[in-house]
Amino acid sequence: MEKIKELYNKYKEIINYLIFGVLTTLVSLIVYYASVFTFLDPKNAVQLQIANILKHIAGITFAYFTNRKYVFESTEKNKIKEAIDFAIARIATIIIDMFIMWLGVTILHFNDKIIVLIAQVIVIVSNYIFSKIFVFKKKK
């Protein structure tokens, strides 16, 4: 048990990021799937992107609060600037995600339910890198 605690403490940030990344992904996918199964048609390129944007709004909101508190344990006093930086970093990955969805679904005609999962993996890795380097950077 002591070894597990030691490993957790050593890799706490990455472990917590993965845990909350999975939860963020679940929140995002629930919003996406609820949208395309109820009121948006993923075969329509515009509606596909609307579902994707709704997915990201839900994910970004959830991710900011969990990343700030549990992953990077931010002590930044200027929460508005931090939240804006976080949103800007996430907008960059939204653009990456939208490109993947457009290419995979609209151009290549692959199944949107599969492409959205592939895009999520790429987005999760990119979000960690952007958060670590640009948003929650530790002060010296």
N, C-alpha and C positions, 0 to 999 in steps of 0.2 A: 504494500500500500504506500509505503514511503517513497518507493521508486516512481510510482505513478504521480504522486504529488510533486516530486522533483522534476519529472518530465513536463508536467502541466505548467509549473512555474517557469521553467525554462522557455517553453513555447506558448505561453499564455496568450499573447497577442494573436498569433496565427490560429491557435485552437479556437479562441473566442470569435475571431473573424470568420472562421469556417462555420461555426455553430450559427452565428447570426447571419452569415451569408446564406446558409440553407433556409433559415426562417424568412429572410428577406425574399429569397427566391420563391418560397411557398406563397408568401403574401402576393408577390408579383404575378405568379402563375395563376393563383386563384382569381385575381382580378381579370387577367387576360382571358382565361377559359370561361369565366362567368360572362364576360363581354361577348365573346364570339359564339357562345352557346345560347345567348338570350337575345341580344339586340344588335349585334354587329356581324356583318358577313365578311369572313376573311378572304373570300374570293374577290371582293371589291378592294382594290389597292388602297383607296382612301380610308375605308373602314378598317382595313387591316392595320394601318398606321395609327388610327385613332385608338384601337384596342391596345396597341403597343405603347402609346403615350400614356394611356390610363394606367397600364401596368407599371410604367416607370414612375409616375407620380406617387402611387401607393408604395412602391419599393423604396424610393428616395426618402420619403417621409419616415418610414419605419427604420431604414438604415441609418439615417442621420442620428436619431436619438439613441439607437442601440450601439452604434459605432462610437459615438461621443462618450457614452457612459461606460460601456462594458469592454470595448475592444481597445481603443486608444487612450481611455481614461483621461480625456482632455480636461485641462484646467484653464483653458483659454477664457478670459473674461469677456472678450468681445464675441459673444455667441452669434450675433447677426453677421459679422464678417465671416466667421467660421462656417455658418450655415450657407452663406452665399458662395464661398469657396467650394464647399461640399457640393452644392447644386451645380456649379460650373463644371466641376470634375465629372459629375454624373451626366450632365448634358453631353459632354464629350463621348461618354460611353453609350448614351442614347443614340447619338449619330452613328456610332459603330454598329449598334444593334439594328437600327433602322436600315442601314446598308445591307447587313446580313439578311434581314427579313425580305427586303426588296429583291436582292439577288436570288436568294434561295426559293422564295415563294412566287414572286411576280415574274421574274425572268426565267428561272430554271424549273418552275412549277413543281417543286418538292412539297411535301406535306408540311403545312404550317405548324402542326403540333410537334413535329420532329425538329424543324429548323429553329423554333423558339427555344427548345432545350439546348441545342448547340450554341445558339447566340448567348444564352444565359451563362454557360461555362466561360466563354470569352469575356463577357461583361464582368463576371465575378473577379477574375484574375486582374483585369484592367482596373476595376474599382479599388482593389486593395493597393495596387501600386500607386494610383493617383492619390488615394487617401493618405498613405504613408509618406509620400514625397511632398505633396502640395497642401494638404488640408490639416492634418493632425501632426505636423512635424514638431518634434520636441525642441523646445527652446534651449539654447546653450547657456 
